[in-house]
Amino acid sequence: MVILSASHRPNNLAGFTLVELVVVIVLLGALAVFIAPRIQGTDGVANYVYQDRLISALRTMQQRAMNDTRTGFCFQINVTTGSSSSFGPPTLDYSSGNEATTCDTAITINDDTQFLTASEDEMAADGITISFDDMSTSKSIGFDNAGCPISGAACSTDIQIEIGGDDSVFVCVESQGYIHACP
């Protein structure tokens, strides 16, 4: 049996130096300060969710307008701004004789339309508001059979919608019909 004294131990049993420990502690501290809140927090997430939902609703209605060339029907998403913000279609019943209902300015929330709507209660609970660049309190964003937004003359007006909450995000509807998230 060989007994090694402290002065004869192999170097591979030495352990960590003070510098190595300090570097590891600083790196863990930086991760905790900068990355953990981004992973755990939901600040601003609701804004992006409603932005995506509004873009999806607008694109869905635009596609319906381009695929249905009957006259007399309105293919629109109604948007209410301010503290009672909400959006959605007046109806999804495009059967003959229902032309006037498709042009209504109300927002219908039922089982058929819920995938295209965000209710006032839902948006208020998430602290989200909607506003337009022209400061109107409500607007119907409709589309013609070419996919252009109808606001006055078709294919003539750009529309910008602000979704506010923790951050502000925007939805743009270009005059040629391109619907997208914009800066």
N, C-alpha and C positions, 0 to 999 in steps of 0.2 A: 504494500500500500504506500502510495506516494502522497505526501501532504505538502501542498504548496503554501508558501507564506504569501502575504499580501503583495510583496514585491515581486513574486514570481508568477502571478496570475496572467493568463493570456489576454491580449488586448481586446478580443472580441466580446468580452464581458463588461466592457467599460460603461455602457449606457448612453443616455443623451446628454449633450452639453447644454449649458444654460442658454446659449444663443439659439440652438435648435428648438428648445421649448418655447422661447419667447416668439420666434417666428411662427410656430404653429398656433400659439395663442392669438397672435395678431391676425392671422388668416381666418381663424374661426370667428373672431370678433367682427371682422369685415363682412364675412358671410352672414352673420346674425344681423348686422345693422342694415346691409343693403339688399340682400336677397330674400330673407325671411318675410319681410312685410309684403313683398311683391307676390310671394307664393300664397301667403295666408290671407291677405286683404282682398276685398272685392270692390275697392274704390274705383269708380269709373266703368265697371263691368256692365252695369245696367244700361248705361248710355249706349254702349256698343251692341248690346242685345236688342234694344229698341231700334237702333239704327238698322241692324240687319233685318229685323222684322218689318220695318217700314219699306225698306228696299225690296224685300220679297213680296210684300203686298202690292206695291206699285208695279213690279215686273209681272206679277200674276195677272193683274188687271190689264196691263198693256198687252200681254199675250192673248187674253180673251178678246180684246178690241181688234187685234190683227186677224184673229181667226173667225170672227163673227162679223160679216159685212152687212147685216140687216140694218136698215135705217130706223131711227126713232129710239134706239137704246143708248143709254149712257154707260160707259165703262169707266168708273171713277172710284177713287178712294177719297173719302171725306176726312178732313183733318181739322180738329178743334185745338186751339192754342191756349196758352196761359195756364192758370192753376187747375183748370178742368180739361187738360190735354187728353186727347184720345184720337184714334184713327180707325177707319174701317170702311167697308162698302155699305151702301144703303140696302142692298139685297144681292143675292146670287141667283135669284129666280129670273131667268131671262126667257121665260116662256111667252108666247104670243099674248098680247093683251096686257102685259106687265111693263110696258115701256115707261110710263110715268113714274113708277116705283123705282126703276133703275136710275132715274134722274133726281131723286129726292136728296136733300142735304143732310138727312139724319144718318146716324150710324147704327146699323142693326147688329146686335150681338146675340147670336144663337148658335146652336150646334153646327149649322151649315157654314156660318161666316167666321167662327172663332179663330180659325187659322190665319185670317187676314186682319184681325182686329186687335187693338189694345184698348181696354176700357179705361175710363176716367179713374175708377177706384184702383185698378192695377198700377197705373202710372203714378198716381199720387202716393201709393204705398212705397214705391221705389224712389220717390223724390225726383221724378222726371217731368220736364215740361217741354213743350214744342213751341217754336216761334218761326215766323216767316221773315224773309229779308224785307218784305214790304209792310210789315207790322200789322197785317190783317189778322182778325181774330179767328176766322175759319176760312177754309178753302176746300173746294172740290178739285182734285187733280184728276182730270179725265184724259182719255186717249182716243185718237181717231184710228181708222183702220190701217193707217201707215205706221202707227206706234208713236206718233208725235203727241206731246202734251197739248191739251186744249185749254188755253187760258187767253181769252180774246180770240185772235186768229190762230189757227193750228200751226204748229211748227215755227212759232215766232218768238216764244218767250222762254228764257231759262228760269228755273225755279230752284231756290235754295231753302232748305228747311233745317233749322237748328234744333238739335235735341240737347237740352241742358239738364244738368244734374251735378254730379261731382266734377265732371269736365264737360266741355261742349264738343259735340261731334255734329257733322253735317251730312245731309243727303242732298244731292244735286240731281235735278232732272234737266238735262240739256234740251235745247229747242228741237234737236233732231231725234230725241227719244232715248238717249243714253242715260240710264239711271245708275248712279254710283255713289259711294262714300267719297266725300270731297273734303279738302283741307279747310 
